[in-house]
């Protein structure tokens, strides 16, 4: 049975949340939001001790909150999501696959996590990614308008991941979106992360750039649909209030 390490990226700050603590540690109904995610990963039976990538300044707070539930990796500089995942290469050891999640997306259900973990066994060597389809960009779905769009050809094959700032007016109407949650073949992703460039305005290494690499080499890309409200992140006080309502309702 192929082995999978779960890597949770949690080095982001809580600036937009107007918080002095790292965003994944902001409580939802009295519990750090990352703890909700860890409990779901544990129920799914994928990785008993996930890897959590944190910033140097956040490490003491994460240690205090999570103890020895996880393996910690420090992202020494804030150089983007690709760099954050690369920081976890050594601790992931000889795992066959690497699943990437985010500490501020606490609502992924065990069945969705199991599907994301299981698809690499059904499609050896493929890149697996979650996508979501929203009915519109109003009301509860307003926060999704900034997510990148999934581009497909006439056969349904993924041919692109378009950032909103780069999208045409027609592409902005696309309702299939990329929440940036993946299961990668481990040897492949470590090789591609070493090739990432930071030729962009932020001078960061973006994990999403490996999707283009996969397309260029003709790698099989498998997508799995998820409920938009399961993969929604918490990026503002308004979204935090919505998140608490969702948890209370489940």
FENURZI-V709217 format. One record per backbone hydrogen bond with DSSP energy under -0.5 kcal/mol. NH is the residue of the N-H (numbers start at 1). CO is the residue of the C=O. Records with the same first field share a line. If there is no record, write none. Layout:
# FENURZI-V709217
NH = CO ; CO
This chain:
# FENURZI-V709217
5 = 97
7 = 5 ; 99
8 = 6 ; 51
9 = 7 ; 101
10 = 8 ; 53
18 = 15
19 = 14
23 = 12
25 = 22
26 = 23
28 = 31
31 = 28
33 = 26
34 = 24
35 = 32
36 = 32
37 = 33
38 = 34
39 = 35
40 = 36
41 = 37
42 = 38
43 = 39
44 = 40
45 = 41 ; 42
46 = 41
50 = 47
51 = 6
52 = 71
53 = 8 ; 51
54 = 52 ; 73
56 = 75
59 = 55 ; 56
62 = 58
63 = 59
64 = 60
65 = 61
66 = 62
67 = 62 ; 63
69 = 66
71 = 50
72 = 70
73 = 52
75 = 54 ; 73
76 = 74
79 = 77
82 = 205
83 = 205
84 = 80
85 = 81
86 = 82
87 = 83
88 = 85
89 = 86
92 = 88
93 = 90
95 = 92
96 = 3
97 = 3
98 = 184
99 = 5
100 = 182
101 = 7 ; 99
103 = 9
105 = 102
108 = 105
113 = 109
114 = 110
115 = 111
116 = 112
117 = 113
118 = 114
119 = 115
121 = 118
122 = 118
123 = 119
126 = 123
127 = 220
128 = 126 ; 183
129 = 222
130 = 181
131 = 224
132 = 177
133 = 226
134 = 175
141 = 138
142 = 139
144 = 141
145 = 142
146 = 143
147 = 144
149 = 162
150 = 176
151 = 149 ; 160
153 = 157
156 = 153
159 = 151
160 = 151
162 = 149
163 = 161
166 = 163
167 = 163 ; 164
172 = 168
173 = 170
174 = 171
177 = 132 ; 175
178 = 148
179 = 177
182 = 100
183 = 128
184 = 98
186 = 96
189 = 185
190 = 186
191 = 187
192 = 188
193 = 189
194 = 190
195 = 192
196 = 192 ; 193
200 = 198
203 = 200
205 = 79
206 = 204
209 = 206
210 = 207
211 = 208
212 = 208
213 = 209
214 = 210
215 = 211
216 = 212
217 = 213
218 = 215
219 = 214
222 = 127 ; 220
224 = 129
226 = 131
230 = 227
231 = 227
232 = 228
234 = 104
235 = 233
240 = 236
241 = 237
242 = 238
243 = 239
244 = 240
245 = 241
246 = 242
247 = 243
248 = 244
249 = 245
250 = 246 ; 247
